[in-house]
Amino acid sequence: MWVLLAACGASRPTPQDSGAYTVLYRSAWRNGIDPRLTIQAPEEDSVSTVAMPQFNGIALKTTMRRSEDFSRVASGTPRAEVVFAPVVHFAVGKEYEVRWSTMIPAGYPLDTRQPEIITQLHQGGFTGSPPFALILAGDHYQVDVRGAASEANQSVTFGAPAADAGKVVNWFLRYRPDDEGTNALTELYKDGVRVVHSVGVANAYPGDKGAYLKIGIYKWWWKTRPSDVSDRTMYYGNVEIVERGEARRVPFNSRF
């Protein structure tokens, strides 16, 4: 049974413990892109760090054009992404918190013909769509949650990306992966307001202990289906990934 609410270069020598939490990874774009991270993009300058006053310093910039050659990129599909797999994974039976931020450029044209993923938790060692995806889908945001390569177990729409253009949006994800759904939790906050609350819905591939975070733009239909746009750009603030020391159920009315 699931419940949904939709609101109207780094350093990691050792994990850092703070009470019941362990910081698994914390980026520092002011020092550049951590060389341990993997970049999946058509060109070397598709992913870079840039000065951005909206982020009070340095942000990560991901950009790509429809005309570029993506044949050498993962799966040959259009993307400009940073992959955190080399440094941290999400395992079934654990509980995690992920904090990050995004900024859609001012005047950004939204694609009414096809979606684009802007953040995802990607399954490890399985083909198929990611168990968690944050998507720009026309005039709204969308989150898909799934536990296999089939259709999403849950798809939630909320918000208006056009209203966020030129502004930093802060995201907070509570994630307890469970391939059977019994103890699964997927809870997303946008600027402190809960927009997704899913419990009891499978949100991981079977037995997966190697899922990982990806930030950046993934536009899988760009080369094969009609699109309104010819280029894409997205900015990201720093990322923090935390593991809870002991899995727990989050109160229905919790806030962070």
Protein Blocks (a to p, Z undefined) as FASTA:
>chain_A
ZZddddfbdcdfbacdehjbccfbdcdfknopafkbccddfbfklpccdddfklopaadd
ddddfkbcfklgghhiacddddfklmoccdehiacdddddddddehiacdfkbccdfbdc
ddehiacddfbdcddehjaccddddfbfbdcfbdcdedjfklmgoiacdddddddddfkl
mmgccdddeehiafbdcehiacbdehiakbccdeddddfklmmmccfbfbdcdddddddd
dddfbdcdddfkbcZZ
